[in-house]
Amino acid sequence: MLITSGLLLGAARPVTAAPSEEAPDCDEVACVALTFDDGPGKYTEALLDTLAEHDARATFYLLGSKVGDHSEEVRRMAEEGHAIGNHTWKHDDLTTLSHDRIRDDLARTDRAVAEVTGERPRSMRPPYGALDDTAREAIPHPMVLWDVDTLDWQHRDGDRMREIALDGVGDGSVILFHDIHETTVEAIPALLDDLTEGGYHFVTVSELFGDDLEPGTAHTDARSG
């Protein structure tokens, strides 16, 4: 199928986000981007429930190979104002692939998302954060990394995850989680309460970076200077 101007021809019309509070002005208040990698999965729906209860936007970096089996969750993400990013088709290390294979992999994932939401991902995250010159030249999206890695995939401990996030967070932070782990999803409500008490507002990566989110550029956080 042909993709034109961000839309997949022959697919449903782009989903319309449900009415929600206007995004905060991150020049005026402290903002963070909560990002979730490697899904969607069986815990994603519960995470979406939690985010809705806290009026929190997030960014989901999805594997294209999982989108078809979790199309309802993906459509809900878009409807509820979350951002969807490209995390490759099946988590291959892009530094091991040729220019053309990287392009094909990302395009395949873009199509999978667009078939569900009607719109392609606007940013991508390389698996493992791995980039080299070939990958940088091949990737057509803005690349979003992180400045706070909760290591939730490694320790599978919700209290530890919260501790790392709270110790590392700052205005403009991009925090890395994985919604494929039950321990992560179970710990998110308390972390959202902690961050809200600390004065933070939850926005998508596009809202956090604004016009600075440009193709071919890798970002870790939105701190000035």
Secondary structure, DSSP 8 states (H G I E B T S, - for coil): --EETTEETTS--------------TTTSEEEEEEEES---TTHHHHHHHHHHTT---EEEE-HHHHGGGHHHHHHHHHTT-EEEE--SS---GGGS-HHHHHHHHHHHHHHHHHHHSS--S-B--GGG---HHHHHH--S-EE--SEE--HHHH--HHHHHHHHHHH--TT-EEEEETT-HHHHHHHHHHHHHHHHTTEEEE-HHHHHGGG--TT-EES-----
